[in-house]
Amino acid sequence: MSDRFYPAAYTEIIPQGEVCWQAPSNIALIKYWGKKEVQIPRNPSLSFTLTACATRTIVQ
């Protein structure tokens, strides 16, 4: 098995279109500082999600 990813050739051409994605905002009240071994946070963080406030990205 190969350790590398080889994507298949992309042959379909889409003449025009639009892609849209929306994600809610997340506010960190307490952000962890630093990391221990194997990328484990030194202390927990606390955050909340604002479902009514979102970021929307559109690519045309």
ChimeraX attribute file (.defattr): number of C-alpha atoms within 10 A of each C-alpha:
attribute: neighborCount
match mode: 1-to-1
recipient: residues
	/A:1	3
	/A:2	5
	/A:3	5
	/A:4	6
	/A:5	6
	/A:6	7
	/A:7	6
	/A:8	6
	/A:9	6
	/A:10	6
	/A:11	6
	/A:12	6
	/A:13	6
	/A:14	6
	/A:15	5
	/A:16	6
	/A:17	7
	/A:18	7
	/A:19	8
	/A:20	9
	/A:21	9
	/A:22	10
	/A:23	12
	/A:24	13
	/A:25	13
	/A:26	13
	/A:27	12
	/A:28	11
	/A:29	10
	/A:30	11
	/A:31	13
	/A:32	13
	/A:33	10
	/A:34	10
	/A:35	11
	/A:36	9
	/A:37	7
	/A:38	6
	/A:39	8
	/A:40	10
	/A:41	14
	/A:42	12
	/A:43	12
	/A:44	10
	/A:45	12
	/A:46	10
	/A:47	10
	/A:48	10
	/A:49	12
	/A:50	11
	/A:51	10
	/A:52	7
	/A:53	11
	/A:54	13
	/A:55	9
	/A:56	10
	/A:57	10
	/A:58	9
	/A:59	8
	/A:60	7
